[in-house]
Each structure stands twice: as structure tokens, then as C-alpha cells.
């Protein structure tokens, strides 16, 4: 994984950089999401996170394929945002004193990650469209739609779990 900065010459190089960051993000999410599953006492939420980990692995395969077609450099580029969001989540999880509060923390952390993913996938999809990479755009749009659906699932579970967290104290 490269950590050094590279010049962004044009939209094509920006597109490649986004793909490299998305690859890093998807790989990290696949690795870290089981930690989120382990730190919830809610069975539905745990199952949801287990599915996210599998889908993130699949997404990283799709992104790697797009990246290999777009560039000779298909190494991931550290996605500092996702790393920071997981670090923050781990701190909050450690500080939770009740299972119900921990469940609310896990949902909120996952929602922040989902919102970031939706934003970056959306921007990268638009780059692909402008560059005439229609097949790439379709694949990226599908991932964006999946991320939106997952965020909605989290919101639905939060409506059930957050009132319990309120009563935990």
C-alpha cells in the first residue's frame, strides 16, 4: 500500500486515485467489520455486519478489476478517512459501559462509514461517466446503491436500539 503523494494531473489520474482509495477502504472494511459484529449484543445487527464483511470483500474484487483496467498501478492507497473512522469507533466501543449503548455506538460508527462510502463511490461513479467508462460507472453505481440500502438497514435497526440505549443509564 503506497503512502507517498502523487500528482493528480487530470480527471483520469483522479479517478485512478479514487479507485485505489476505494480498494483500501473496502479491504479495511472487510477486515474490521467482524470487530463491529463481535461488539454488538444484537443478533440482527451482528448478522448484518457479517453480511457487510462479505460484500466488502466482493466489492474489493470489483474495484481491483476496475483499477487493473484503468492503471498499471493497482496497489491500494491508504484511505485515511476509513482508518480514522474505525479508530474512533474502537475508542467509543471501549468506553461504552452498557451493551445497549455499545449497540448504539456500533450503529452510529457504521453509519458514518456508510455515508463516507456513499460519497466517495458517488464521486467516483461520476468520474467514470465523464471519462466514458460506462461499464465502470454501472458497477460503481451498483455498489453505491448497495451502500445506500445498507445505511437504511442501519437506520431501521437504530430506531429499535437507540431507545434501549436511552434507558441504559
CNS distance restraints for C-alpha pairs under 8 A (distance, minus, plus):
assign (resid   1 and name CA) (resid  75 and name CA) 5.83 0.50 0.50
assign (resid   1 and name CA) (resid  76 and name CA) 5.15 0.50 0.50
assign (resid   1 and name CA) (resid  77 and name CA) 5.52 0.50 0.50
assign (resid   1 and name CA) (resid  78 and name CA) 6.44 0.50 0.50
assign (resid   2 and name CA) (resid  75 and name CA) 7.02 0.50 0.50
assign (resid   2 and name CA) (resid  76 and name CA) 6.80 0.50 0.50
assign (resid   2 and name CA) (resid  77 and name CA) 5.30 0.50 0.50
assign (resid   2 and name CA) (resid  78 and name CA) 6.87 0.50 0.50
assign (resid   3 and name CA) (resid  77 and name CA) 6.50 0.50 0.50
assign (resid   3 and name CA) (resid  78 and name CA) 6.45 0.50 0.50
assign (resid   8 and name CA) (resid  13 and name CA) 5.53 0.50 0.50
assign (resid   8 and name CA) (resid  14 and name CA) 5.80 0.50 0.50
assign (resid   9 and name CA) (resid  13 and name CA) 6.05 0.50 0.50
assign (resid   9 and name CA) (resid  14 and name CA) 7.60 0.50 0.50
assign (resid  10 and name CA) (resid  14 and name CA) 6.31 0.50 0.50
assign (resid  11 and name CA) (resid  15 and name CA) 5.97 0.50 0.50
assign (resid  11 and name CA) (resid 127 and name CA) 6.98 0.50 0.50
assign (resid  11 and name CA) (resid 131 and name CA) 7.70 0.50 0.50
assign (resid  12 and name CA) (resid  16 and name CA) 6.28 0.50 0.50
assign (resid  12 and name CA) (resid 127 and name CA) 7.91 0.50 0.50
assign (resid  12 and name CA) (resid 131 and name CA) 7.14 0.50 0.50
assign (resid  13 and name CA) (resid  17 and name CA) 6.14 0.50 0.50
assign (resid  14 and name CA) (resid  18 and name CA) 6.17 0.50 0.50
assign (resid  15 and name CA) (resid  19 and name CA) 6.26 0.50 0.50
assign (resid  15 and name CA) (resid 124 and name CA) 6.26 0.50 0.50
assign (resid  15 and name CA) (resid 127 and name CA) 6.05 0.50 0.50
assign (resid  15 and name CA) (resid 128 and name CA) 7.09 0.50 0.50
assign (resid  16 and name CA) (resid  20 and name CA) 6.19 0.50 0.50
assign (resid  16 and name CA) (resid  67 and name CA) 6.64 0.50 0.50
assign (resid  16 and name CA) (resid  70 and name CA) 6.70 0.50 0.50
assign (resid  16 and name CA) (resid  71 and name CA) 6.84 0.50 0.50
assign (resid  17 and name CA) (resid  21 and name CA) 6.24 0.50 0.50
assign (resid  17 and name CA) (resid  77 and name CA) 7.38 0.50 0.50
assign (resid  18 and name CA) (resid  22 and name CA) 5.99 0.50 0.50
assign (resid  18 and name CA) (resid 120 and name CA) 7.60 0.50 0.50
assign (resid  18 and name CA) (resid 124 and name CA) 6.40 0.50 0.50
assign (resid  19 and name CA) (resid  23 and name CA) 6.07 0.50 0.50
assign (resid  19 and name CA) (resid  63 and name CA) 6.51 0.50 0.50
assign (resid  19 and name CA) (resid  64 and name CA) 7.95 0.50 0.50
assign (resid  19 and name CA) (resid  66 and name CA) 7.65 0.50 0.50
assign (resid  19 and name CA) (resid  67 and name CA) 6.11 0.50 0.50
assign (resid  19 and name CA) (resid 124 and name CA) 7.43 0.50 0.50
assign (resid  20 and name CA) (resid  24 and name CA) 6.40 0.50 0.50
assign (resid  20 and name CA) (resid  67 and name CA) 7.09 0.50 0.50
assign (resid  20 and name CA) (resid  74 and name CA) 6.84 0.50 0.50
assign (resid  20 and name CA) (resid  75 and name CA) 6.50 0.50 0.50
assign (resid  20 and name CA) (resid  76 and name CA) 4.51 0.50 0.50
assign (resid  20 and name CA) (resid  77 and name CA) 4.99 0.50 0.50
assign (resid  20 and name CA) (resid  78 and name CA) 7.92 0.50 0.50
assign (resid  21 and name CA) (resid  25 and name CA) 6.12 0.50 0.50
assign (resid  21 and name CA) (resid  76 and name CA) 6.08 0.50 0.50
assign (resid  21 and name CA) (resid  77 and name CA) 4.89 0.50 0.50
assign (resid  21 and name CA) (resid  78 and name CA) 5.94 0.50 0.50
assign (resid  21 and name CA) (resid  79 and name CA) 5.00 0.50 0.50
assign (resid  22 and name CA) (resid  26 and name CA) 5.98 0.50 0.50
assign (resid  22 and name CA) (resid  60 and name CA) 7.84 0.50 0.50
assign (resid  22 and name CA) (resid  63 and name CA) 7.22 0.50 0.50
assign (resid  22 and name CA) (resid  76 and name CA) 7.82 0.50 0.50
assign (resid  22 and name CA) (resid  79 and name CA) 7.21 0.50 0.50
assign (resid  22 and name CA) (resid 120 and name CA) 7.70 0.50 0.50
assign (resid  22 and name CA) (resid 121 and name CA) 7.75 0.50 0.50
assign (resid  23 and name CA) (resid  27 and name CA) 6.11 0.50 0.50
assign (resid  23 and name CA) (resid  60 and name CA) 5.44 0.50 0.50
assign (resid  23 and name CA) (resid  63 and name CA) 5.96 0.50 0.50
assign (resid  23 and name CA) (resid  64 and name CA) 6.57 0.50 0.50
assign (resid  23 and name CA) (resid  76 and name CA) 5.52 0.50 0.50
assign (resid  23 and name CA) (resid  77 and name CA) 7.55 0.50 0.50
assign (resid  24 and name CA) (resid  28 and name CA) 6.13 0.50 0.50
assign (resid  24 and name CA) (resid  76 and name CA) 4.98 0.50 0.50
assign (resid  24 and name CA) (resid  77 and name CA) 5.92 0.50 0.50
assign (resid  24 and name CA) (resid  78 and name CA) 5.54 0.50 0.50
assign (resid  24 and name CA) (resid  79 and name CA) 5.75 0.50 0.50
assign (resid  25 and name CA) (resid  29 and name CA) 6.03 0.50 0.50
assign (resid  25 and name CA) (resid  78 and name CA) 7.53 0.50 0.50
assign (resid  25 and name CA) (resid  79 and name CA) 5.62 0.50 0.50
assign (resid  25 and name CA) (resid  82 and name CA) 6.04 0.50 0.50
assign (resid  25 and name CA) (resid  83 and name CA) 7.90 0.50 0.50
assign (resid  26 and name CA) (resid  30 and name CA) 6.15 0.50 0.50
assign (resid  26 and name CA) (resid  56 and name CA) 5.24 0.50 0.50
assign (resid  26 and name CA) (resid  57 and name CA) 6.79 0.50 0.50
assign (resid  26 and name CA) (resid  59 and name CA) 6.55 0.50 0.50
assign (resid  26 and name CA) (resid  60 and name CA) 5.33 0.50 0.50
assign (resid  27 and name CA) (resid  31 and name CA) 6.39 0.50 0.50
assign (resid  27 and name CA) (resid  56 and name CA) 6.83 0.50 0.50
assign (resid  27 and name CA) (resid  57 and name CA) 6.53 0.50 0.50
assign (resid  27 and name CA) (resid  60 and name CA) 6.10 0.50 0.50
assign (resid  28 and name CA) (resid  32 and name CA) 5.96 0.50 0.50
assign (resid  28 and name CA) (resid  82 and name CA) 7.73 0.50 0.50
assign (resid  28 and name CA) (resid  83 and name CA) 7.62 0.50 0.50
assign (resid  29 and name CA) (resid  33 and name CA) 5.49 0.50 0.50
assign (resid  29 and name CA) (resid  53 and name CA) 6.64 0.50 0.50
assign (resid  29 and name CA) (resid  56 and name CA) 6.36 0.50 0.50
assign (resid  29 and name CA) (resid  82 and name CA) 7.94 0.50 0.50
assign (resid  30 and name CA) (resid  34 and name CA) 7.57 0.50 0.50
assign (resid  30 and name CA) (resid  52 and name CA) 7.37 0.50 0.50
assign (resid  30 and name CA) (resid  53 and name CA) 4.35 0.50 0.50
assign (resid  30 and name CA) (resid  54 and name CA) 6.74 0.50 0.50
assign (resid  30 and name CA) (resid  55 and name CA) 7.84 0.50 0.50
assign (resid  30 and name CA) (resid  56 and name CA) 5.11 0.50 0.50
assign (resid  30 and name CA) (resid  57 and name CA) 5.64 0.50 0.50
assign (resid  31 and name CA) (resid  53 and name CA) 7.13 0.50 0.50
assign (resid  32 and name CA) (resid  36 and name CA) 6.92 0.50 0.50
assign (resid  32 and name CA) (resid  53 and name CA) 7.99 0.50 0.50
assign (resid  32 and name CA) (resid  86 and name CA) 7.58 0.50 0.50
assign (resid  33 and name CA) (resid  37 and name CA) 6.43 0.50 0.50
assign (resid  33 and name CA) (resid  49 and name CA) 6.08 0.50 0.50
assign (resid  33 and name CA) (resid  50 and name CA) 7.24 0.50 0.50
assign (resid  33 and name CA) (resid  52 and name CA) 7.04 0.50 0.50
assign (resid  33 and name CA) (resid  53 and name CA) 5.63 0.50 0.50
assign (resid  34 and name CA) (resid  38 and name CA) 6.15 0.50 0.50
assign (resid  34 and name CA) (resid  49 and name CA) 6.63 0.50 0.50
assign (resid  34 and name CA) (resid  50 and name CA) 6.28 0.50 0.50
assign (resid  34 and name CA) (resid  53 and name CA) 6.70 0.50 0.50
assign (resid  35 and name CA) (resid  39 and name CA) 6.35 0.50 0.50
assign (resid  36 and name CA) (resid  40 and name CA) 6.74 0.50 0.50
assign (resid  36 and name CA) (resid  46 and name CA) 7.79 0.50 0.50
assign (resid  36 and name CA) (resid  49 and name CA) 6.92 0.50 0.50
assign (resid  36 and name CA) (resid 106 and name CA) 6.29 0.50 0.50
assign (resid  37 and name CA) (resid  45 and name CA) 7.16 0.50 0.50
assign (resid  37 and name CA) (resid  46 and name CA) 4.51 0.50 0.50
assign (resid  37 and name CA) (resid  47 and name CA) 7.44 0.50 0.50
assign (resid  37 and name CA) (resid  49 and name CA) 5.42 0.50 0.50
assign (resid  37 and name CA) (resid  50 and name CA) 6.61 0.50 0.50
assign (resid  38 and name CA) (resid  46 and name CA) 7.15 0.50 0.50
assign (resid  39 and name CA) (resid  93 and name CA) 7.51 0.50 0.50
assign (resid  39 and name CA) (resid 102 and name CA) 7.22 0.50 0.50
assign (resid  39 and name CA) (resid 103 and name CA) 7.53 0.50 0.50
assign (resid  39 and name CA) (resid 106 and name CA) 7.49 0.50 0.50
assign (resid  40 and name CA) (resid  45 and name CA) 7.07 0.50 0.50
assign (resid  40 and name CA) (resid  46 and name CA) 6.32 0.50 0.50
assign (resid  40 and name CA) (resid  99 and name CA) 7.11 0.50 0.50
assign (resid  40 and name CA) (resid 102 and name CA) 6.62 0.50 0.50
assign (resid  40 and name CA) (resid 103 and name CA) 5.20 0.50 0.50
assign (resid  40 and name CA) (resid 106 and name CA) 7.07 0.50 0.50
assign (resid  41 and name CA) (resid  46 and name CA) 7.55 0.50 0.50
assign (resid  41 and name CA) (resid  99 and name CA) 6.32 0.50 0.50
assign (resid  41 and name CA) (resid 100 and name CA) 7.72 0.50 0.50
assign (resid  41 and name CA) (resid 103 and name CA) 6.81 0.50 0.50
assign (resid  42 and name CA) (resid  46 and name CA) 6.13 0.50 0.50
assign (resid  42 and name CA) (resid 103 and name CA) 7.11 0.50 0.50
assign (resid  43 and name CA) (resid  47 and name CA) 6.17 0.50 0.50
assign (resid  44 and name CA) (resid  48 and name CA) 6.22 0.50 0.50
assign (resid  45 and name CA) (resid  49 and name CA) 6.29 0.50 0.50
assign (resid  45 and name CA) (resid 157 and name CA) 7.32 0.50 0.50
assign (resid  46 and name CA) (resid  50 and name CA) 6.31 0.50 0.50
assign (resid  47 and name CA) (resid  51 and name CA) 6.38 0.50 0.50
assign (resid  48 and name CA) (resid  52 and name CA) 6.31 0.50 0.50
assign (resid  49 and name CA) (resid  53 and name CA) 6.28 0.50 0.50
assign (resid  50 and name CA) (resid  54 and name CA) 6.66 0.50 0.50
assign (resid  51 and name CA) (resid  55 and name CA) 6.20 0.50 0.50
assign (resid  52 and name CA) (resid  56 and name CA) 5.96 0.50 0.50
assign (resid  53 and name CA) (resid  57 and name CA) 6.41 0.50 0.50
assign (resid  54 and name CA) (resid  58 and name CA) 6.44 0.50 0.50
assign (resid  55 and name CA) (resid  59 and name CA) 6.02 0.50 0.50
assign (resid  56 and name CA) (resid  60 and name CA) 6.10 0.50 0.50
assign (resid  57 and name CA) (resid  61 and name CA) 6.51 0.50 0.50
assign (resid  58 and name CA) (resid  62 and name CA) 6.48 0.50 0.50
assign (resid  59 and name CA) (resid  63 and name CA) 6.09 0.50 0.50
assign (resid  59 and name CA) (resid 143 and name CA) 7.24 0.50 0.50
assign (resid  60 and name CA) (resid  64 and name CA) 5.93 0.50 0.50
assign (resid  61 and name CA) (resid  65 and name CA) 6.29 0.50 0.50
assign (resid  62 and name CA) (resid  66 and name CA) 6.38 0.50 0.50
assign (resid  62 and name CA) (resid 139 and name CA) 7.77 0.50 0.50
assign (resid  63 and name CA) (resid  67 and name CA) 6.03 0.50 0.50
assign (resid  64 and name CA) (resid  68 and name CA) 6.04 0.50 0.50
assign (resid  64 and name CA) (resid  74 and name CA) 6.85 0.50 0.50
assign (resid  65 and name CA) (resid  69 and name CA) 6.38 0.50 0.50
assign (resid  66 and name CA) (resid  70 and name CA) 6.21 0.50 0.50
assign (resid  66 and name CA) (resid 136 and name CA) 6.54 0.50 0.50
assign (resid  67 and name CA) (resid  71 and name CA) 5.89 0.50 0.50
assign (resid  67 and name CA) (resid  73 and name CA) 7.85 0.50 0.50
assign (resid  67 and name CA) (resid  74 and name CA) 5.57 0.50 0.50
assign (resid  68 and name CA) (resid  72 and name CA) 6.42 0.50 0.50
assign (resid  68 and name CA) (resid  73 and name CA) 7.35 0.50 0.50
assign (resid  68 and name CA) (resid  74 and name CA) 5.52 0.50 0.50
assign (resid  79 and name CA) (resid  83 and name CA) 6.51 0.50 0.50
assign (resid  80 and name CA) (resid  84 and name CA) 6.03 0.50 0.50
assign (resid  81 and name CA) (resid  85 and name CA) 6.12 0.50 0.50
assign (resid  82 and name CA) (resid  86 and name CA) 6.18 0.50 0.50
assign (resid  82 and name CA) (resid 113 and name CA) 6.64 0.50 0.50
assign (resid  82 and name CA) (resid 116 and name CA) 7.99 0.50 0.50
assign (resid  83 and name CA) (resid  87 and name CA) 6.19 0.50 0.50
assign (resid  84 and name CA) (resid  88 and name CA) 6.10 0.50 0.50
assign (resid  85 and name CA) (resid  89 and name CA) 6.14 0.50 0.50
assign (resid  85 and name CA) (resid 109 and name CA) 7.13 0.50 0.50
assign (resid  85 and name CA) (resid 112 and name CA) 7.43 0.50 0.50
assign (resid  85 and name CA) (resid 113 and name CA) 6.67 0.50 0.50
assign (resid  86 and name CA) (resid  90 and name CA) 6.13 0.50 0.50
assign (resid  86 and name CA) (resid 109 and name CA) 7.56 0.50 0.50
assign (resid  87 and name CA) (resid  91 and name CA) 6.39 0.50 0.50
assign (resid  88 and name CA) (resid  92 and name CA) 6.32 0.50 0.50
assign (resid  89 and name CA) (resid  93 and name CA) 6.04 0.50 0.50
assign (resid  89 and name CA) (resid 105 and name CA) 7.36 0.50 0.50
assign (resid  89 and name CA) (resid 106 and name CA) 7.07 0.50 0.50
assign (resid  89 and name CA) (resid 109 and name CA) 5.60 0.50 0.50
assign (resid  90 and name CA) (resid  94 and name CA) 6.17 0.50 0.50
assign (resid  91 and name CA) (resid  95 and name CA) 6.40 0.50 0.50
assign (resid  92 and name CA) (resid  96 and name CA) 6.38 0.50 0.50
assign (resid  92 and name CA) (resid 105 and name CA) 6.75 0.50 0.50
assign (resid  93 and name CA) (resid 102 and name CA) 5.85 0.50 0.50
assign (resid  93 and name CA) (resid 105 and name CA) 6.54 0.50 0.50
assign (resid  93 and name CA) (resid 106 and name CA) 7.18 0.50 0.50
assign (resid  96 and name CA) (resid 101 and name CA) 6.17 0.50 0.50
assign (resid  96 and name CA) (resid 102 and name CA) 5.35 0.50 0.50
assign (resid  96 and name CA) (resid 105 and name CA) 7.97 0.50 0.50
assign (resid  97 and name CA) (resid 101 and name CA) 7.15 0.50 0.50
assign (resid  97 and name CA) (resid 102 and name CA) 7.47 0.50 0.50
assign (resid  98 and name CA) (resid 102 and name CA) 6.19 0.50 0.50
assign (resid  98 and name CA) (resid 165 and name CA) 7.99 0.50 0.50
assign (resid  98 and name CA) (resid 168 and name CA) 6.56 0.50 0.50
assign (resid  99 and name CA) (resid 103 and name CA) 6.13 0.50 0.50
assign (resid 100 and name CA) (resid 104 and name CA) 6.47 0.50 0.50
assign (resid 100 and name CA) (resid 161 and name CA) 7.09 0.50 0.50
assign (resid 100 and name CA) (resid 162 and name CA) 7.68 0.50 0.50
assign (resid 100 and name CA) (resid 164 and name CA) 5.95 0.50 0.50
assign (resid 100 and name CA) (resid 165 and name CA) 4.65 0.50 0.50
assign (resid 100 and name CA) (resid 168 and name CA) 6.46 0.50 0.50
assign (resid 101 and name CA) (resid 105 and name CA) 6.20 0.50 0.50
assign (resid 101 and name CA) (resid 162 and name CA) 7.76 0.50 0.50
assign (resid 101 and name CA) (resid 164 and name CA) 7.85 0.50 0.50
assign (resid 101 and name CA) (resid 165 and name CA) 4.65 0.50 0.50
assign (resid 101 and name CA) (resid 166 and name CA) 7.77 0.50 0.50
assign (resid 101 and name CA) (resid 168 and name CA) 6.94 0.50 0.50
assign (resid 102 and name CA) (resid 106 and name CA) 6.13 0.50 0.50
assign (resid 103 and name CA) (resid 107 and name CA) 6.30 0.50 0.50
assign (resid 103 and name CA) (resid 161 and name CA) 7.10 0.50 0.50
assign (resid 103 and name CA) (resid 165 and name CA) 7.83 0.50 0.50
assign (resid 104 and name CA) (resid 108 and name CA) 6.16 0.50 0.50
assign (resid 104 and name CA) (resid 158 and name CA) 6.83 0.50 0.50
assign (resid 104 and name CA) (resid 161 and name CA) 6.51 0.50 0.50
assign (resid 104 and name CA) (resid 162 and name CA) 5.77 0.50 0.50
assign (resid 104 and name CA) (resid 165 and name CA) 6.61 0.50 0.50
assign (resid 105 and name CA) (resid 109 and name CA) 6.07 0.50 0.50
assign (resid 106 and name CA) (resid 110 and name CA) 6.12 0.50 0.50
assign (resid 107 and name CA) (resid 111 and name CA) 6.09 0.50 0.50
assign (resid 107 and name CA) (resid 154 and name CA) 6.32 0.50 0.50
assign (resid 107 and name CA) (resid 158 and name CA) 6.67 0.50 0.50
assign (resid 108 and name CA) (resid 112 and name CA) 6.31 0.50 0.50
assign (resid 109 and name CA) (resid 113 and name CA) 6.42 0.50 0.50
assign (resid 110 and name CA) (resid 114 and name CA) 6.08 0.50 0.50
assign (resid 110 and name CA) (resid 154 and name CA) 7.79 0.50 0.50
assign (resid 111 and name CA) (resid 115 and name CA) 6.06 0.50 0.50
assign (resid 111 and name CA) (resid 151 and name CA) 6.05 0.50 0.50
assign (resid 111 and name CA) (resid 154 and name CA) 6.86 0.50 0.50
assign (resid 111 and name CA) (resid 155 and name CA) 7.95 0.50 0.50
assign (resid 112 and name CA) (resid 116 and name CA) 6.35 0.50 0.50
assign (resid 113 and name CA) (resid 117 and name CA) 6.20 0.50 0.50
assign (resid 114 and name CA) (resid 118 and name CA) 6.08 0.50 0.50
assign (resid 114 and name CA) (resid 147 and name CA) 6.29 0.50 0.50
assign (resid 114 and name CA) (resid 148 and name CA) 7.57 0.50 0.50
assign (resid 114 and name CA) (resid 150 and name CA) 7.70 0.50 0.50
assign (resid 114 and name CA) (resid 151 and name CA) 6.04 0.50 0.50
assign (resid 115 and name CA) (resid 119 and name CA) 6.25 0.50 0.50
assign (resid 115 and name CA) (resid 151 and name CA) 7.60 0.50 0.50
assign (resid 116 and name CA) (resid 120 and name CA) 6.22 0.50 0.50
assign (resid 117 and name CA) (resid 121 and name CA) 5.84 0.50 0.50
assign (resid 117 and name CA) (resid 144 and name CA) 7.67 0.50 0.50
assign (resid 117 and name CA) (resid 147 and name CA) 7.11 0.50 0.50
assign (resid 118 and name CA) (resid 122 and name CA) 5.87 0.50 0.50
assign (resid 118 and name CA) (resid 144 and name CA) 5.61 0.50 0.50
assign (resid 118 and name CA) (resid 147 and name CA) 6.17 0.50 0.50
assign (resid 118 and name CA) (resid 148 and name CA) 6.72 0.50 0.50
assign (resid 119 and name CA) (resid 123 and name CA) 6.24 0.50 0.50
assign (resid 120 and name CA) (resid 124 and name CA) 6.07 0.50 0.50
assign (resid 121 and name CA) (resid 125 and name CA) 5.95 0.50 0.50
assign (resid 121 and name CA) (resid 140 and name CA) 6.36 0.50 0.50
assign (resid 121 and name CA) (resid 141 and name CA) 7.41 0.50 0.50
assign (resid 121 and name CA) (resid 143 and name CA) 7.44 0.50 0.50
assign (resid 121 and name CA) (resid 144 and name CA) 5.78 0.50 0.50
assign (resid 122 and name CA) (resid 126 and name CA) 6.39 0.50 0.50
assign (resid 122 and name CA) (resid 140 and name CA) 7.72 0.50 0.50
assign (resid 122 and name CA) (resid 141 and name CA) 7.12 0.50 0.50
assign (resid 122 and name CA) (resid 144 and name CA) 6.46 0.50 0.50
assign (resid 123 and name CA) (resid 127 and name CA) 6.38 0.50 0.50
assign (resid 124 and name CA) (resid 128 and name CA) 6.25 0.50 0.50
assign (resid 124 and name CA) (resid 140 and name CA) 7.49 0.50 0.50
assign (resid 125 and name CA) (resid 129 and name CA) 6.32 0.50 0.50
assign (resid 125 and name CA) (resid 136 and name CA) 7.49 0.50 0.50
assign (resid 125 and name CA) (resid 137 and name CA) 4.85 0.50 0.50
assign (resid 125 and name CA) (resid 138 and name CA) 7.77 0.50 0.50
assign (resid 125 and name CA) (resid 140 and name CA) 5.51 0.50 0.50
assign (resid 125 and name CA) (resid 141 and name CA) 6.15 0.50 0.50
assign (resid 126 and name CA) (resid 130 and name CA) 6.24 0.50 0.50
assign (resid 126 and name CA) (resid 137 and name CA) 7.13 0.50 0.50
assign (resid 127 and name CA) (resid 131 and name CA) 6.12 0.50 0.50
assign (resid 128 and name CA) (resid 132 and name CA) 6.24 0.50 0.50
assign (resid 128 and name CA) (resid 133 and name CA) 4.91 0.50 0.50
assign (resid 128 and name CA) (resid 134 and name CA) 6.64 0.50 0.50
assign (resid 128 and name CA) (resid 136 and name CA) 6.20 0.50 0.50
assign (resid 128 and name CA) (resid 137 and name CA) 5.18 0.50 0.50
assign (resid 129 and name CA) (resid 133 and name CA) 5.66 0.50 0.50
assign (resid 129 and name CA) (resid 134 and name CA) 5.71 0.50 0.50
assign (resid 129 and name CA) (resid 137 and name CA) 5.69 0.50 0.50
assign (resid 133 and name CA) (resid 137 and name CA) 6.17 0.50 0.50
assign (resid 134 and name CA) (resid 138 and name CA) 6.22 0.50 0.50
assign (resid 135 and name CA) (resid 139 and name CA) 6.36 0.50 0.50
assign (resid 136 and name CA) (resid 140 and name CA) 6.09 0.50 0.50
assign (resid 137 and name CA) (resid 141 and name CA) 5.92 0.50 0.50
assign (resid 138 and name CA) (resid 142 and name CA) 6.20 0.50 0.50
assign (resid 139 and name CA) (resid 143 and name CA) 6.46 0.50 0.50
assign (resid 140 and name CA) (resid 144 and name CA) 6.19 0.50 0.50
assign (resid 141 and name CA) (resid 145 and name CA) 6.15 0.50 0.50
assign (resid 142 and name CA) (resid 146 and name CA) 6.26 0.50 0.50
assign (resid 143 and name CA) (resid 147 and name CA) 6.20 0.50 0.50
assign (resid 144 and name CA) (resid 148 and name CA) 6.26 0.50 0.50
assign (resid 145 and name CA) (resid 149 and name CA) 6.25 0.50 0.50
assign (resid 146 and name CA) (resid 150 and name CA) 6.18 0.50 0.50
assign (resid 147 and name CA) (resid 151 and name CA) 6.16 0.50 0.50
assign (resid 148 and name CA) (resid 152 and name CA) 6.28 0.50 0.50
assign (resid 149 and name CA) (resid 153 and name CA) 6.31 0.50 0.50
assign (resid 150 and name CA) (resid 154 and name CA) 6.32 0.50 0.50
assign (resid 151 and name CA) (resid 155 and name CA) 6.27 0.50 0.50
assign (resid 152 and name CA) (resid 156 and name CA) 6.20 0.50 0.50
assign (resid 153 and name CA) (resid 157 and name CA) 6.31 0.50 0.50
assign (resid 154 and name CA) (resid 158 and name CA) 6.04 0.50 0.50
assign (resid 155 and name CA) (resid 159 and name CA) 6.36 0.50 0.50
assign (resid 156 and name CA) (resid 160 and name CA) 7.00 0.50 0.50
assign (resid 157 and name CA) (resid 161 and name CA) 6.17 0.50 0.50
assign (resid 158 and name CA) (resid 162 and name CA) 5.45 0.50 0.50
assign (resid 159 and name CA) (resid 163 and name CA) 7.29 0.50 0.50
assign (resid 160 and name CA) (resid 164 and name CA) 7.63 0.50 0.50
assign (resid 161 and name CA) (resid 165 and name CA) 6.61 0.50 0.50
assign (resid 162 and name CA) (resid 166 and name CA) 6.37 0.50 0.50
assign (resid 163 and name CA) (resid 167 and name CA) 6.62 0.50 0.50
assign (resid 164 and name CA) (resid 168 and name CA) 6.32 0.50 0.50
assign (resid 165 and name CA) (resid 169 and name CA) 7.76 0.50 0.50
